[in-house]
Amino acid sequence: MQITGNHEMARIVRHNDESLEVSEELGIAQSVISRLWQRFQDDGNVSRCYSTGRPRVTTLNKDRYLAVTAKRNRRSTASDLSRQLSSATGTTVSRQTVYRRLGHIGLYARRPVRCVPLTATHYRLRLAWSREHALWTLQQWSCVMFSDESRLSLQSDSRRSFIWRAPGTRYHQENTIERHRYGGAGWLVWGGIILGSRIDLHVQSVTMTGHIYRDVILEQHVRLFRGAMGAEFLFMDDNARPHRANIVDECLQSEDITRMD
């Protein structure tokens, strides 16, 4: 018995020395090497045992239910979808699970695009304008000044309202929010561009009116380009109310500035 014990002790010592060498050679913990060697002695196999992992909480049908519900009401939060799934199927899932399931089918939480609503008349007139100018040459377009202004709101607008949409569908109608105007204090920025040139941005804190548009924008900016380019100059703005004031029309006529329709 004593001799047998000495042989076993010697074998263990040799095994520890060998596993240490292998561990240093491969950069793997010695305990891992010893565990694999013991498994090989026991059953002659060191392959990783098959494991199914944590079972899925939702089935494919429940995943499709989440997708359909999100598309029907794109402003639903992950918590809302989780509650609806629980109410309909009795399966309770976390918000993170909802995000993962919708992400697998290409739906992600994104901020909706804000746009101005267009009527059928807008579509018809824009199509007619595009067809009228489709064959214009580069020389003709080089005489047109495009202008626009944008109001930057100083009020807090966190825009934390998210919608569920797929990549590449940002500007689809169901993924946009229509709005007509801003509210509260802000700054107004006006600018103009022309082929090969541009106008420095004009910034003001007051609301744009017909008088300000005439005295500041037309007199100080547009009139100078008209004088430099001659009679071929065309000025393009939009149909904002201050742009269509009578005093603005009178100023354009007096300065011989042609406005593009």
TAHUTA-V606775 format. One record per residue. SS is DSSP state (@ for helix, = for strand, . for the rest). OMEGA is omega in degrees with one decimal (* if undefined). BURIAL is + if it has 16 or more other ideal C-beta (glycine too) atoms within 10 Angstrom, else -. Layout:
ss: {SS:SS}
omega: {OMEGA:OMEGA}
burial: {BURIAL:BURIAL}
This chain:
ss: {.:@:@:@:@:@:@:@:@:@:@:@:@:@:@:@:@:@:@:@:@:@:@:@:@:@:.:.:.:@:@:@:@:@:@:@:@:@:@:@:@:@:@:.:.:.:.:.:.:.:.:.:.:.:.:.:.:.:.:@:@:@:@:@:@:@:@:@:@:@:@:@:.:.:.:.:.:@:@:@:@:@:@:@:@:@:@:@:@:.:.:.:.:.:@:@:@:@:@:@:@:@:@:@:.:.:.:=:=:=:=:.:=:=:=:.:.:.:.:@:@:@:@:@:@:@:@:@:@:@:@:@:.:.:.:.:.:@:@:@:@:.:.:=:=:=:=:=:=:=:=:=:=:.:.:.:.:.:.:.:.:=:=:=:=:.:.:.:.:.:.:.:@:@:@:=:=:=:.:.:.:.:.:.:.:=:=:=:=:=:=:=:=:=:.:.:=:=:.:.:.:=:=:=:.:.:.:.:.:@:@:@:@:@:@:@:@:@:@:@:@:@:@:@:@:@:@:@:@:.:.:.:.:=:=:=:.:.:.:.:@:@:@:@:.:@:@:@:@:@:@:@:@:@:.:.:.:=:=:.:.}
omega: {-179.2:179.6:178.8:178.4:178.5:177.5:179.6:179.1:179.3:179.1:179.8:179.8:178.5:179.3:179.6:178.5:-179.5:179.7:177.0:178.9:179.3:179.3:179.5:-178.9:-175.8:-177.7:180.0:-179.0:-178.0:-179.9:178.7:178.8:-179.3:-178.9:178.4:178.7:179.3:179.0:179.3:177.8:-176.5:-174.1:177.0:-177.4:177.7:179.6:178.0:178.9:178.9:178.9:-180.0:-177.4:-179.7:-177.8:177.8:178.7:-177.0:174.6:178.3:178.0:178.6:175.0:178.3:177.2:177.0:-178.5:-179.5:179.9:179.1:-179.5:179.2:177.2:-171.5:179.0:177.6:176.5:178.5:177.5:177.7:-179.7:177.4:179.1:179.0:177.5:178.9:179.9:-175.5:-173.1:-176.5:179.7:-179.9:179.2:179.9:177.1:179.9:178.1:177.7:178.3:-178.1:-178.1:179.3:177.9:-180.0:-179.9:173.2:176.6:-178.1:178.7:-178.9:176.1:179.5:175.4:177.7:-175.8:175.8:-178.3:178.2:178.3:177.5:177.5:177.0:-179.4:-177.6:-178.2:179.5:177.9:178.4:179.0:-179.3:179.5:-179.6:-174.6:-175.8:-174.9:178.4:179.0:178.0:179.0:179.0:-179.4:-179.3:179.8:-176.1:172.7:175.8:-178.5:177.3:175.3:179.8:-179.9:178.7:-176.8:176.8:177.7:179.7:177.1:-174.2:-178.7:-178.5:176.6:-177.0:174.5:177.3:178.7:179.1:176.8:179.3:-178.9:-174.6:-174.5:173.6:-172.6:-177.5:-178.8:-179.8:175.6:-178.5:173.0:-174.8:-174.6:178.1:176.4:178.0:-177.3:179.2:177.8:179.6:-179.4:179.1:178.5:178.3:178.1:176.5:-175.5:179.7:-178.6:178.0:178.6:175.5:-178.9:175.0:-176.0:177.7:-177.5:-178.6:179.7:178.8:176.0:178.9:179.8:179.2:179.4:179.2:-172.2:-173.7:-173.5:-175.3:-175.5:-172.5:-175.9:-172.6:-176.8:-179.8:178.4:176.8:179.3:-178.1:-173.3:177.3:-172.1:-179.4:-177.5:175.7:-178.8:-178.9:171.5:-179.1:-175.0:175.0:-173.7:178.5:-179.1:-175.9:177.1:-178.9:-178.7:176.5:177.8:178.9:179.2:179.5:178.5:-179.9:-179.4:-179.8:178.6:-179.6:-180.0:176.6:-178.0:*}
burial: {-:-:-:-:-:-:-:-:-:-:-:-:-:-:-:-:-:-:+:-:-:+:+:-:-:-:-:-:-:-:-:-:+:+:-:-:-:-:-:-:-:-:-:-:-:-:-:-:-:-:-:-:-:-:-:-:-:+:-:-:-:+:+:-:+:+:+:-:+:+:+:-:-:+:-:+:-:+:-:-:+:+:-:+:+:-:-:-:-:-:-:-:+:-:-:-:+:+:-:-:+:+:-:-:-:-:+:-:+:+:-:+:-:-:-:-:-:-:-:-:-:-:-:-:-:-:-:-:-:-:-:-:-:-:-:-:-:-:-:-:-:-:+:+:+:+:+:-:+:-:-:-:-:-:-:-:-:-:-:-:-:+:+:+:+:-:-:-:-:-:-:-:-:-:+:+:-:-:-:-:-:-:-:-:-:-:-:+:-:+:+:+:-:+:-:-:-:-:+:-:-:-:-:-:-:-:-:+:-:+:-:+:+:+:-:+:+:+:-:-:+:+:+:-:+:+:-:-:+:-:-:-:+:+:+:-:+:-:-:-:-:+:+:-:+:-:-:+:-:-:+:+:-:-:-:-:+:-:-:-:-}
